[in-house]
Amino acid sequence: MTLRQGRDGDAPAGAARLRAIRWVLKPLVFVACLVPALHLTAGAFGFIGISLGADPVALMLHTCGRWTLNFLMITLCMTPLRDFTHLSIWLRFRRMFGLFAFFYVLLHFTVYLLLDQAGKLGALWEDIVKRPYITLGMSALLMLIPLAATSTAKAQRRLKLRWTRLHRLIYLIAVLGVWHFWWQVKKDIREPLLYAFGLTLLLGYRLWKQRKSFMPRDRVARVARTDAS
């Protein structure tokens, strides 16, 4: 078989993989991402015996906030996973995970405004001004809005390099989100500490990769040989 024949033979297999990702794997991941929200909805209405406990509002706030951070961290993991595994399939889920982070932060804000603050905008504004962790959370939410609004391929083509610069805000958003969580807890900081540790690793990798991209090629080769030895 010639090289050309091998490439032509790989084309149908590649197309089949893409169809499997689009029509099988992505829908499964999408449904899995909805599970926390579906569980909260079932608990709020008492479906199939699910209960949200003695303080359902606090549980909903914590669950939505935690899953916002989870999806932010998962989104940031996609590029390192691509780099380590040399598989571009991870990047096909990055936008979905980012949009789910926006979805859960909207749920978090909605529960806070409508249930915790009884829909009182004055009370909301007072909290934003007086409570620093609320200020951080609102800042992160406002920054996520333009990222969600420009998440389409069309927006990426239209904005070009500006799109890349804009979407680097996700690192600052993740920092604000972890900071918001850290300041919100009263005593037990173990959970926000885990998020801070994971985010530090991701930011460190990002900085290392950026620094490596500015190295001269001969220095990159020397560093690679040193790492391999």
SERO-4910 file (N, C-alpha, C, O; in steps of 0.05 Angstrom, whole numbers):
BEGIN
 pado doro    nc1    nc2    nc3   cac1   cac2   cac3    cc1    cc2    cc3    oc1    oc2    oc3
  Met    A     17    -24      0      0      0      0     18     25      0     37     26     16
  Thr    A     12     44    -17     27     68    -18     19     87      5     -1     83     18
  Leu    A     36    107     10     30    127     31      4    141     25    -11    146     44
  Arg    A     -1    148      0    -26    162     -7    -50    144     -1    -70    154      9
  Gln    A    -47    118     -8    -70    100     -3    -75     98     27    -98     96     35
  Gly    A    -53     98     43    -57     97     72    -71    121     82    -89    119    100
  Arg    A    -64    144     72    -78    169     81   -107    169     73   -124    176     89
  Asp    A   -113    160     48   -141    159     39   -156    139     56   -180    143     61
  Gly    A   -143    117     64   -157     98     81   -163    108    109   -183    100    121
  Asp    A   -146    127    118   -150    138    145   -173    158    145   -184    163    166
  Ala    A   -179    170    122   -199    191    121   -227    182    131   -239    195    147
  Pro    A   -237    159    121   -263    150    131   -263    144    161   -282    150    175
  Ala    A   -241    133    171   -239    127    199   -239    153    216   -252    154    237
  Gly    A   -225    174    206   -225    199    220   -252    212    220   -261    223    240
  Ala    A   -266    210    197   -293    221    196   -312    206    215   -330    219    227
  Ala    A   -308    180    217   -325    164    235   -320    172    264   -338    174    281
  Arg    A   -295    177    271   -288    186    298   -301    213    305   -311    217    327
  Leu    A   -300    231    286   -312    258    290   -342    255    294   -353    269    311
  Arg    A   -355    238    278   -384    234    282   -390    222    309   -409    229    322
  Ala    A   -373    203    317   -378    191    344   -375    211    366   -390    211    385
  Ile    A   -355    229    363   -351    250    384   -375    269    384   -386    276    405
  Arg    A   -384    277    360   -405    297    358   -432    286    367   -447    299    380
  Trp    A   -439    261    358   -466    251    362   -468    231    385   -491    224    393
  Val    A   -446    222    397   -448    203    419   -434    214    444   -447    218    465
  Leu    A   -408    220    441   -393    228    465   -401    255    476   -405    258    500
  Lys    A   -404    275    458   -412    301    467   -439    302    481   -442    314    502
  Pro    A   -460    289    469   -486    288    484   -484    275    511   -497    284    530
  Leu    A   -468    254    513   -465    240    539   -452    259    559   -460    260    582
  Val    A   -431    273    551   -417    292    569   -436    315    576   -436    324    599
  Phe    A   -452    324    557   -471    346    562   -491    337    584   -496    353    602
  Val    A   -502    313    581   -521    304    601   -508    301    628   -520    307    649
  Ala    A   -483    291    628   -469    288    654   -465    315    667   -466    317    692
  Cys    A   -459    335    651   -455    362    663   -481    373    675   -480    390    692
  Leu    A   -504    364    665   -529    374    675   -538    360    701   -556    369    715
  Val    A   -525    338    708   -534    322    731   -536    338    757   -556    336    771
  Pro    A   -516    355    764   -519    370    789   -543    388    789   -558    391    809
  Ala    A   -549    402    766   -572    419    764   -598    404    766   -617    412    778
  Leu    A   -599    380    752   -622    364    753   -628    353    781   -651    351    790
  His    A   -606    346    796   -609    337    823   -621    359    841   -638    354    857
  Leu    A   -611    384    838   -622    406    853   -651    411    846   -667    417    864
  Thr    A   -658    409    821   -685    414    812   -704    393    824   -725    399    834
  Ala    A   -695    368    823   -711    346    835   -715    350    865   -736    345    876
  Gly    A   -693    358    878   -695    363    907   -713    386    914   -727    385    934
  Ala    A   -712    407    898   -728    431    903   -758    425    901   -774    436    916
  Phe    A   -765    406    884   -794    399    880   -801    373    894   -824    363    891
  Gly    A   -782    360    907   -787    336    921   -792    312    903   -806    293    911
  Phe    A   -780    312    879   -784    289    861   -768    265    871   -746    268    882
  Ile    A   -778    242    866   -766    216    871   -753    215    899   -732    202    902
  Gly    A   -765    228    918   -755    227    946   -729    242    951   -718    237    973
  Ile    A   -720    259    933   -695    274    938   -701    298    956   -720    313    951
  Ser    A   -684    302    976   -687    324    994   -662    341    994   -640    330    991
  Leu    A   -665    367    998   -642    385    999   -635    392   1028   -619    410   1033
  Gly    A   -647    378   1047   -639    382   1075   -653    405   1089   -673    416   1079
  Ala    A   -642    412   1112   -655    432   1129   -652    460   1118   -669    477   1123
  Asp    A   -631    465   1103   -626    492   1091   -622    489   1061   -599    490   1052
  Pro    A   -643    486   1046   -640    481   1017   -627    504   1002   -613    499    982
  Val    A   -632    529   1010   -620    551    996   -590    551    999   -576    555    979
  Ala    A   -580    546   1023   -551    544   1027   -539    522   1010   -518    525    999
  Leu    A   -553    499   1009   -543    476    994   -542    483    964   -523    476    950
  Met    A   -563    496    954   -564    503    926   -542    523    919   -528    521    899
  Leu    A   -538    543    937   -517    563    933   -489    549    932   -473    555    914
  His    A   -484    532    951   -458    519    953   -454    500    929   -432    499    917
  Thr    A   -474    485    921   -472    466    899   -466    480    873   -448    473    858
  Cys    A   -482    501    867   -478    516    842   -451    530    842   -438    531    821
  Gly    A   -443    542    864   -417    555    865   -394    535    862   -375    541    848
  Arg    A   -397    512    875   -376    492    873   -373    482    844   -351    478    834
  Trp    A   -396    477    831   -395    467    803   -386    489    784   -375    482    762
  Thr    A   -390    514    790   -378    535    774   -348    533    775   -335    534    754
  Leu    A   -337    530    798   -308    527    801   -298    501    788   -277    501    775
  Asn    A   -313    480    791   -305    454    779   -303    457    749   -283    448    737
  Phe    A   -323    470    736   -322    473    707   -301    493    698   -289    490    676
  Leu    A   -295    513    714   -273    531    707   -247    516    707   -230    519    689
  Met    A   -243    499    728   -218    484    730   -216    463    707   -195    459    695
  Ile    A   -238    450    701   -238    430    680   -232    443    653   -217    433    637
  Thr    A   -244    467    648   -238    482    624   -209    488    621   -197    485    600
  Leu    A   -197    497    643   -168    504    643   -150    479    639   -127    481    631
  Cys    A   -161    456    646   -146    431    643   -144    421    614   -127    404    608
  Met    A   -161    430    597   -163    419    570   -137    423    554   -128    404    541
  Thr    A   -125    446    555   -101    450    540    -77    434    551    -63    421    535
  Pro    A    -73    434    577    -52    416    588    -56    387    580    -37    373    574
  Leu    A    -81    377    581    -86    350    574    -80    345    544    -69    324    537
  Arg    A    -86    365    528    -79    362    499    -49    361    496    -39    344    480
  Asp    A    -35    378    511     -6    378    508      7    352    518     26    342    506
  Phe    A     -3    341    540      9    317    552      2    292    537     19    274    535
  Thr    A    -22    291    526    -31    266    512    -27    268    482    -29    247    468
  His    A    -22    292    472    -20    296    443    -46    289    428    -45    279    406
  Leu    A    -68    292    442    -94    286    430   -111    312    430   -116    324    451
  Ser    A   -120    320    407   -135    345    405   -164    342    413   -179    362    414
  Ile    A   -173    317    419   -201    313    426   -209    329    451   -232    337    453
  Trp    A   -190    334    469   -196    350    493   -207    377    486   -225    387    500
  Leu    A   -196    390    466   -204    417    459   -232    418    448   -245    439    448
  Arg    A   -243    395    439   -270    395    429   -291    398    451   -314    403    445
  Phe    A   -282    395    476   -300    398    499   -296    424    515   -310    429    533
  Arg    A   -275    439    507   -268    462    523   -291    483    523   -297    494    544
  Arg    A   -302    489    500   -324    509    499   -348    499    515   -360    516    529
  Met    A   -355    474    513   -378    463    529   -373    467    559   -391    476    573
  Phe    A   -349    460    568   -344    462    597   -344    492    605   -354    498    627
  Gly    A   -333    509    588   -334    538    595   -362    548    597   -368    564    615
  Leu    A   -379    540    579   -407    549    579   -422    537    603   -440    550    614
  Phe    A   -415    513    612   -427    502    636   -418    517    661   -433    520    680
  Ala    A   -394    527    661   -385    545    683   -402    569    684   -410    578    706
  Phe    A   -408    581    661   -426    604    660   -454    597    668   -467    612    683
  Phe    A   -464    574    660   -491    565    667   -493    562    698   -513    571    709
  Tyr    A   -474    550    710   -476    545    739   -472    571    755   -483    574    777
  Val    A   -455    589    745   -453    615    759   -478    631    757   -485    646    775
  Leu    A   -493    629    734   -519    642    732   -539    630    752   -554    644    764
  Leu    A   -538    603    754   -556    590    774   -548    600    802   -566    606    818
  His    A   -523    601    808   -513    610    834   -524    638    840   -533    644    862
  Phe    A   -521    656    820   -530    683    824   -561    685    826   -571    700    842
  Thr    A   -575    669    810   -604    669    811   -615    660    838   -633    672    850
  Val    A   -603    638    849   -611    628    875   -605    650    896   -621    654    914
  Tyr    A   -582    662    894   -574    683    914   -594    707    913   -603    716    934
  Leu    A   -600    716    888   -617    740    886   -646    734    893   -658    748    909
  Leu    A   -657    712    882   -686    707    885   -693    693    911   -714    699    922
  Leu    A   -676    675    920   -683    660    944   -669    671    969   -682    674    990
  Asp    A   -644    677    967   -629    686    991   -636    716    997   -640    723   1020
  Gln    A   -638    732    976   -644    760    980   -673    768    973   -681    791    972
  Ala    A   -690    747    967   -718    751    961   -723    771    939   -743    785    938
  Gly    A   -704    772    920   -707    789    896   -704    818    901   -711    835    884
  Lys    A   -693    826    924   -689    854    931   -663    865    920   -641    857    930
  Leu    A   -665    882    900   -640    892    887   -625    910    906   -600    912    905
  Gly    A   -639    924    924   -626    941    943   -608    925    962   -586    933    969
  Ala    A   -619    902    971   -603    884    989   -579    873    974   -558    870    985
  Leu    A   -583    867    948   -561    857    932   -539    877    930   -516    871    934
  Trp    A   -546    902    924   -526    923    921   -512    928    948   -488    933    948
  Glu    A   -527    927    969   -515    931    996   -494    909   1002   -473    914   1013
  Asp    A   -501    884    994   -482    862    998   -457    866    981   -434    860    990
  Ile    A   -461    875    956   -438    879    938   -419    899    950   -394    896    948
  Val    A   -430    920    961   -413    942    972   -400    934    998   -377    941   1003
  Lys    A   -415    920   1016   -405    915   1043   -390    889   1046   -373    887   1064
  Arg    A   -394    870   1029   -381    844   1032   -361    839   1010   -369    835    987
  Pro    A   -336    839   1016   -316    836    995   -318    811    978   -313    811    954
  Tyr    A   -326    789    991   -328    764    976   -350    764    956   -349    752    935
  Ile    A   -372    780    962   -393    784    942   -384    801    919   -390    796    896
  Thr    A   -368    821    926   -356    838    905   -339    822    885   -341    826    861
  Leu    A   -323    804    896   -306    787    879   -323    769    862   -318    766    838
  Gly    A   -344    757    874   -361    739    858   -376    753    836   -377    743    814
  Met    A   -386    777    841   -399    793    821   -380    801    798   -388    801    775
  Ser    A   -356    808    806   -336    815    786   -330    791    767   -329    795    743
  Ala    A   -328    768    779   -323    744    762   -347    738    744   -343    731    721
  Leu    A   -371    741    754   -395    737    738   -396    756    714   -401    748    692
  Leu    A   -390    782    719   -391    802    698   -370    796    677   -374    801    653
  Met    A   -346    786    685   -325    780    666   -332    755    649   -324    753    626
  Leu    A   -348    737    661   -356    713    646   -375    719    623   -377    704    604
  Ile    A   -391    740    626   -412    747    606   -400    750    578   -409    737    560
  Pro    A   -379    768    574   -369    770    547   -355    745    537   -355    740    512
  Leu    A   -345    728    555   -333    703    545   -354    684    535   -351    672    514
  Ala    A   -377    683    549   -399    666    539   -411    677    514   -418    662    496
  Ala    A   -413    704    512   -425    716    488   -408    713    463   -418    714    441
  Thr    A   -382    709    467   -364    707    444   -352    678    442   -330    675    432
  Ser    A   -367    659    452   -357    631    452   -361    617    425   -351    595    422
  Thr    A   -375    629    406   -380    616    380   -356    618    362   -339    635    364
  Ala    A   -356    600    342   -334    600    322   -336    626    305   -315    637    297
  Lys    A   -360    636    301   -364    660    285   -351    684    300   -338    700    287
  Ala    A   -356    686    326   -344    707    341   -313    705    342   -299    725    341
  Gln    A   -303    681    343   -274    677    342   -262    686    316   -241    699    316
  Arg    A   -276    680    294   -266    689    268   -267    720    265   -249    732    254
  Arg    A   -288    731    276   -292    760    274   -272    776    291   -261    796    282
  Leu    A   -267    766    315   -249    781    334   -220    775    329   -203    791    336
  Lys    A   -214    751    318   -186    742    313   -169    744    338   -175    731    358
  Leu    A   -147    759    337   -128    760    359   -141    771    384   -134    764    407
  Arg    A   -160    790    381   -174    801    404   -190    780    419   -194    782    443
  Trp    A   -199    760    405   -214    738    418   -196    723    438   -204    717    460
  Thr    A   -171    717    429   -152    704    446   -146    720    471   -146    710    494
  Arg    A   -142    746    467   -136    764    490   -160    765    509   -156    764    533
  Leu    A   -184    767    498   -208    768    515   -211    743    531   -217    745    555
  His    A   -207    720    519   -213    695    533   -190    687    552   -193    667    567
  Arg    A   -169    702    553   -149    698    574   -160    708    601   -148    702    622
  Leu    A   -182    722    601   -195    730    625   -203    707    643   -207    710    667
  Ile    A   -205    683    631   -214    660    646   -195    654    669   -203    644    690
  Tyr    A   -169    661    666   -150    657    688   -156    676    711   -156    667    734
  Leu    A   -162    701    705   -169    720    726   -196    713    739   -199    715    763
  Ile    A   -214    704    722   -241    695    733   -237    672    752   -250    672    773
  Ala    A   -221    653    745   -216    630    763   -204    639    789   -211    629    811
  Val    A   -185    657    788   -172    668    812   -193    682    830   -194    677    854
  Leu    A   -210    698    817   -231    712    833   -251    692    845   -260    696    867
  Gly    A   -257    671    829   -276    651    839   -265    636    864   -280    632    883
  Val    A   -240    628    863   -228    615    886   -226    634    909   -230    626    932
  Trp    A   -218    658    904   -216    679    925   -243    684    938   -246    686    962
  His    A   -264    686    921   -291    689    931   -299    666    950   -311    671    971
  Phe    A   -293    642    942   -299    618    958   -283    619    984   -294    613   1006
  Trp    A   -257    626    983   -240    626   1006   -251    646   1027   -253    639   1051
  Trp    A   -258    670   1018   -267    690   1036   -295    684   1047   -303    693   1069
  Gln    A   -311    668   1032   -338    662   1040   -340    642   1063   -357    644   1080
  Val    A   -321    623   1063   -321    603   1084   -312    615   1110   -296    634   1111
  Lys    A   -323    605   1132   -317    617   1158   -292    604   1171   -274    618   1180
  Lys    A   -292    577   1173   -271    563   1189   -256    543   1172   -232    544   1170
  Asp    A   -271    524   1160   -258    502   1146   -250    511   1117   -267    513   1100
  Ile    A   -224    515   1113   -215    525   1087   -203    503   1070   -190    508   1050
  Arg    A   -207    478   1078   -195    456   1064   -204    455   1034   -188    451   1016
  Glu    A   -230    458   1030   -240    456   1002   -229    479    985   -219    474    963
  Pro    A   -232    505    994   -220    526    977   -190    523    974   -179    532    954
  Leu    A   -177    512    994   -148    508    992   -141    488    969   -121    492    955
  Leu    A   -158    467    966   -153    448    944   -157    462    917   -141    458    899
  Tyr    A   -177    479    915   -181    494    890   -157    513    885   -148    515    862
  Ala    A   -148    526    906   -125    544    903   -100    529    894    -85    539    877
  Phe    A    -96    505    905    -73    489    897    -74    481    868    -55    483    853
  Gly    A    -98    471    860   -101    463    832    -98    486    813    -86    483    792
  Leu    A   -109    509    820   -107    532    803    -78    542    801    -69    551    780
  Thr    A    -64    540    823    -35    548    823    -20    530    803     -3    540    788
  Leu    A    -25    504    803    -12    486    784    -19    494    755     -1    494    738
  Leu    A    -44    499    750    -52    506    723    -40    532    714    -31    535    691
  Leu    A    -40    552    731    -28    578    724      3    575    721     15    587    703
  Gly    A     15    558    738     44    554    735     50    541    709     70    548    696
  Tyr    A     34    522    700     39    509    674     35    529    652     51    529    633
  Arg    A     15    546    654     10    566    634     34    585    631     43    591    609
  Leu    A     45    594    654     68    612    654     93    598    643    108    610    628
  Trp    A     96    573    651    120    558    640    118    555    610    138    557    596
  Lys    A     94    549    601     90    545    572     95    571    557    107    571    535
  Gln    A     85    593    568     89    619    555    119    627    555    129    637    535
  Arg    A    132    622    577    161    628    578    176    611    559    195    620    546
  Lys    A    168    585    556    182    568    537    178    577    509    196    574    492
  Ser    A    155    588    502    150    597    475    167    621    467    172    626    443
  Phe    A    178    636    487    195    658    481    224    651    481    241    667    474
  Met    A    231    626    488    259    617    488    269    615    459    253    607    441
  Pro    A    294    620    455    306    613    429    305    583    424    305    568    443
  Arg    A    303    575    399    299    546    393    322    529    404    317    507    413
  Asp    A    347    539    402    369    523    412    367    519    442    374    498    452
  Arg    A    357    539    457    354    536    486    332    517    492    334    501    511
  Val    A    310    518    477    288    499    481    298    471    478    290    453    493
  Ala    A    314    466    457    325    439    452    343    430    476    342    407    483
  Arg    A    359    449    487    376    441    509    360    434    534    366    415    548
  Val    A    338    450    539    321    445    562    307    417    558    305    402    577
  Ala    A    299    411    534    285    386    528    304    362    533    297    342    545
  Arg    A    330    366    525    349    344    529    355    341    559    359    319    568
  Thr    A    356    363    573    361    362    602    338    348    616    342    331    634
  Asp    A    313    354    608    290    341    620    289    312    614    280    296    631
  Ala    A    299    304    591    298    276    583    320    259    597    317    235    600
  Ser    A    341    273    606    364    258    618    359    251    647    376    239    660
***
